[in-house]
Amino acid sequence: MNSFTYHRATAVEDAVRDQASHQGSAYIGGGTNLIDLMKENVERPTHLVSVAKLPLAAIESLPDGGLRLGAMATNADTAWNEDVKNRYPLLNQAILAGASPQLRNAATNGGNLMQRTRCLYFYDLATPCNKREPGTGCSAIGGFNRIHAILGASEHCIATHPSDMCVALAALAPTVRVSGPNGERSIAFDDFHRLPENQPEKDNTLASGELIISLDLPEKGFEKNFSYLKLRDRTSYAFALISVAVGLELEGGTIKDARLALGGVAHKPWRDQKAEAMLKGQPATEDTFRRVAAQVVADAKGQGSNDFKIALAQRAIVRALKQAADGSQKASDVFQNSNP
C-alpha cells in the first residue's frame, strides 16, 4: 500500500475544493472498488477525499414526478426504498442481482457509476493494459477474453463495464447531477460512460474534480412490464456474462414504448435505441423479439473465447422481452446460471 493523506469532507464544496488542491487525489465513498484497486497497486492516489459523510444519501420525489437518488445512498437502501420497489422495480431487481448483501450495504449509488472494469489483465501489473498504462497494448486481445466485449470495442481495449445497477439505469435514462470546480451541471446517463475508442483509460465524461451528487430518475419507471435477466457462471456473487434490462409500455398486445439495455457486452452499459425504435408499434410476440435481438447483435464481434456471447445475448434478449411482455418477472428470475 502506498502512503496517502486523507481528508473527510463536510460539504460538497469542501470536497471539491480539497480535491482540487491536491494533485493525484481521488474521492472515496464506500470504497468497495477503489480500496481493491489500491491494494493491487492499480490505483495509486496520493490523497483521498472522503465523501462518506456528505448529506447526499436522501431518496426523494421530484416536482416533475421523478425520483432523486442521492449519490451517497447505499445500493441496499436504494433497492429496498419503497418508491424504488414500487415505481422502478427494474432498478430494484438489477441492484439485488449485483455483488453480495455486505457489499450492497457499503457501496453507494455514485460509486456504482464509477466502477472500473474487472478485466483480469487490468488487475495484473505484469501484463500490458492500455486502460492501466495507455500505449502499452491490450493483453485481452488474443489472450483469455471469455468475459470481454462483443460490442463497441476498439483495437485498444475490449474490457466490459461490470455494473448491474448501471444496466437498469441505462434503460431508465436518468440524469446524473455533478458538482465540480466550475459549479454544477447535468449529464444524460447515455452520455456519462464512454466507449474505449483510442482512450480506454477514460471511463466516463466527468471533468477533473467533478463529484456525482445525485441521479434523477424520470417519472416513467415501466413498473408493470419489466425484466432484468442476468446470466453468469455461478449464482453466487459473479459478474454478468450477459445481462438484459427491459422496460415495456403496452397498449393491448402492441408495444407503445420500449427500453432495452445490455450489460457484460461493452465498455459501457449498452442501450440500443435503434432496437427500441424497432419495438415501438409492433406486436409483443416472439417473432418481433427475435428480429430485434438479431438487430442488437448485428455488429457484434467475438474475440475467440467469447464468441458464444453473441448467441447467448440473442437468447437472453428474447427471454427478457418475453418476461417483460408477460409481466412475469420474479426475483428468482434474475439469478440464472449461463453455462453456455
Buried (B, 14 or more C-beta within 10 A) or exposed (E): EEEBEEBBBEEBEBBBBBBBEBEEBBBBBBBBBBBBBBEEEBBEBEBBBBBBBBEBBEBEEEEEEBBBBBBBBBBBBBBBBEBBBEBBBBBBBBBBBBBEEEBBBBBBBBBBBBBBBBBBBBBBEEBBBBBBEBEEBBBBBEBBBBBBBBBBBBEBBBBBBBBBBBBBBBBBBBBBBBBBEEEEEEBEBBEBBBBBBEBBBBBBBBEEBBBBBBBBBBEBBBBEBBBBBBBBBEEEEBBBBBBBBBBBBBEEEEBEBBBBBBBBBBBBBBBBEEBBEBBEEBEBBEEBBBBBBEBBBEEBBBBEBBBBBBBBBBBBBBBBBBBBBEEEBEEEBBBBEBEB
